[in-house]
Each structure stands twice: as structure tokens, then as C-alpha cells.
Amino acid sequence: MTKALIIVDVQNDFADPQGSLYVAGGEVVAARLADFNRAGEGPFASDVIVATRDWHIDPGDHFDEWPVHCRAESWGAQLHPALGDLRGLDGVFDKGHEAAAYSGFEASNQDRDSLADFLRARGVTDVEVVGIATDYCVRATALDAIGAGFRTSLNLAFCAGVAPDTTATSIDEMRSAGVTILDAT
């Protein structure tokens, strides 16, 4: 078994209270990830570690639904500073350049590799998904991981959701699809 950690969208616009689409608790997620990364524990005991980012250039009508966020190269699009010292990061995958994109499996890296191809090339069979927001991009990434044939878990200790109701519904949906839910307690 080869395991990958997928860190979804822990970016300034979502994880910093000054961000344009701040998710309550996002900064806590970033700090916890940084603490566990320094210790090499928890989800960082993975063989492969990747991060995804919203990286919007001209995402069509996406900004009609959401406030402007994660414009490519902007402060808001950068990974949260707590992740600045992220040891063992094997790749960053950007999504949403020209259209809305929620799943990390819609992203590509600087070499234009898709996330699925990148993981398969490294023999990954299992993924653990963490990040922001549980009820949007984390949900879409976990569901697409299952759809791509990866054994998938969601670690709630390292996630923040937009709203309690949509987060609970999303967790139920992921569980029903076969995602193993690792409880935050």
C-alpha cells in the first residue's frame, strides 16, 4: 500500500480571517497541519504529499456565485503561511484557471500532470484528504478520489467547513460513497 496525503485549498483567502472567502477555523486547520508536519505524524506519515489550490485567472461566472477569491499570483491564492515550511511536499496542483473547479482531480501541476496520473505514477493506492472546505472542494476531491479508484479517507481533524448543515450532509454523502471518515475526536 502506498498512501498519499491530499491537502485541499489551505490558502489565504480561505484560511486567513482577512481572506475574501474565509472559512471559520481555516487558520486552525493550517496550524494543525503545520504542527503535525513538523513532527512527521498523523497524516504526514504518508508516502506522497500534495496540495491543491484554487488558482483563478478568468473563471467565467464562478465569481457570480462566490466573492472574488484566489486570483492567480495574488496573496489570497497563496498557501497559508503556516504551510510555508511544509516538509515532504511532492507537488502543488492548481485548478479553476478558466472555469469553476472544486475537485483536486480537476487540477494539474506545472508539468501539466493531472493529480490522478501523478498519484498513479507513484503507485498510490490510498489517499487521505484534508483541507478547506469540507462541504465544497474537500467533498469534491474525496468523491473524485473514490471515483478514480483510490481507497479514500477524510480526516476531519484537519478540515473546516463553510456551514454546519452542508458539512454534515457532505460527510454523509462521502461516507455513503465509500469514503472512510476519520473522526476529529
C-alpha positions in Angstrom: 0.0 0.0 0.0 1.3 3.4 -1.0 -0.6 6.3 0.7 -0.9 10.0 -0.4 -2.0 13.0 1.7 -4.0 15.5 -0.3 -4.1 18.9 1.3 -7.0 20.8 -0.3 -7.0 24.5 -0.7 -5.4 25.7 2.5 -5.0 29.1 1.0 -5.1 32.6 2.5 -8.4 33.5 1.0 -10.0 30.5 2.8 -7.8 30.1 5.9 -7.0 33.7 7.0 -9.6 35.9 8.6 -8.7 38.7 6.2 -9.3 36.4 3.2 -12.1 37.2 0.8 -13.9 33.8 1.3 -12.7 33.0 4.9 -13.9 29.7 6.3 -14.2 29.8 10.1 -11.5 27.6 11.6 -9.4 27.7 8.5 -6.4 29.1 10.3 -6.7 26.3 12.9 -6.6 23.7 10.1 -3.4 25.4 8.7 -1.7 25.5 12.2 -2.6 21.9 13.0 -1.3 20.7 9.6 1.9 22.6 10.2 2.3 21.2 13.7 1.8 17.6 12.5 4.1 18.2 9.5 6.9 19.3 11.8 6.5 16.2 13.9 6.1 14.0 10.8 3.0 12.5 12.4 -0.6 11.8 11.7 -1.5 12.3 8.0 2.2 13.3 7.3 3.2 9.6 7.7 2.2 9.4 4.0 4.4 8.3 1.2 3.4 11.2 -1.1 2.2 14.6 0.0 0.4 17.0 -2.4 -1.5 20.3 -2.1 -4.2 21.7 -4.3 -5.0 25.4 -4.9 -7.8 27.4 -6.4 -5.8 29.4 -9.0 -8.3 31.6 -10.9 -7.4 33.5 -14.0 -10.8 34.1 -15.6 -13.2 31.6 -14.1 -16.2 32.6 -16.1 -19.3 33.1 -13.9 -17.7 31.4 -10.9 -17.4 34.9 -9.2 -21.2 35.4 -9.7 -21.7 32.6 -7.2 -18.8 33.4 -4.9 -16.9 36.5 -3.9 -13.7 37.1 -6.0 -11.1 34.8 -4.4 -7.8 33.0 -5.1 -6.8 35.1 -8.2 -3.7 33.6 -9.7 -0.5 35.0 -8.2 -2.4 37.0 -5.5 -1.9 36.9 -1.8 -5.2 35.2 -1.4 -4.2 32.3 -3.7 -1.0 31.5 -1.9 -0.9 28.6 0.5 -1.4 29.8 4.1 1.9 30.9 5.6 1.7 28.1 8.3 2.3 25.7 5.4 5.3 27.7 4.2 7.7 25.2 5.7 5.8 22.1 4.5 8.3 19.3 4.5 7.9 16.5 2.1 5.6 18.3 -0.3 5.8 16.4 -3.6 3.6 18.7 -5.7 1.1 21.5 -6.0 -1.9 21.2 -8.2 -3.8 24.2 -9.4 -7.4 24.2 -10.5 -10.1 26.6 -11.8 -8.0 28.7 -14.2 -10.7 29.4 -16.7 -13.8 27.8 -15.1 -15.1 26.8 -11.7 -13.3 23.7 -10.3 -13.9 22.1 -7.0 -12.1 18.8 -7.1 -8.4 18.5 -6.8 -8.8 15.8 -9.5 -9.6 18.7 -11.9 -6.2 20.2 -11.2 -2.8 19.9 -12.8 0.8 20.7 -11.7 3.3 22.8 -13.5 4.2 19.9 -15.7 0.5 19.6 -16.7 0.2 16.2 -15.0 -3.3 15.5 -13.6 -3.5 14.7 -9.9 -4.7 11.1 -10.7 -1.9 10.5 -13.1 0.7 11.9 -10.7 -0.6 9.6 -7.9 -0.8 6.5 -10.1 2.8 7.1 -11.4 3.9 6.9 -7.8 2.0 3.7 -7.1 -0.5 5.4 -4.8 -3.4 3.1 -3.8 -4.8 5.1 -0.8 -5.4 8.8 -0.2 -6.2 10.8 2.9 -8.0 14.1 2.2 -7.8 17.1 4.5 -8.4 20.8 4.0 -10.9 23.5 3.2 -13.9 23.5 2.7 -15.3 20.2 3.9 -18.6 20.8 2.1 -17.2 22.0 -1.2 -13.6 21.3 -2.5 -12.8 18.7 0.1 -16.0 16.9 -0.7 -15.5 17.0 -4.4 -11.9 15.8 -4.1 -12.8 12.9 -1.9 -15.7 11.8 -4.1 -13.5 12.0 -7.2 -10.7 10.1 -5.4 -13.2 7.2 -4.9 -14.3 7.5 -8.5 -10.7 7.3 -9.7 -10.3 4.0 -7.8 -8.3 5.2 -4.7 -9.2 3.9 -1.2 -10.1 7.2 0.3 -10.3 8.6 3.9 -11.3 12.0 5.1 -9.6 13.2 8.3 -12.0 15.6 10.0 -9.3 16.8 12.5 -7.7 18.7 9.6 -10.8 20.1 7.9 -13.1 23.2 8.1 -16.5 23.5 6.5 -18.5 26.5 5.4 -21.7 25.7 7.2 -22.7 23.0 9.8 -25.7 21.7 7.8 -23.9 21.4 4.4 -20.8 20.0 6.1 -22.9 17.3 7.8 -24.7 16.5 4.6 -21.4 16.3 2.7 -19.9 14.0 5.3 -22.9 11.6 5.0 -22.6 11.7 1.2 -18.9 10.9 1.3 -19.4 8.1 3.8 -22.2 6.6 1.5 -19.9 6.8 -1.5 -17.2 4.7 0.4 -15.0 7.3 1.9 -13.7 6.3 5.4 -14.4 9.1 7.8 -11.8 9.6 10.5 -13.4 11.5 13.3 -11.9 14.6 14.8 -12.3 13.3 18.3 
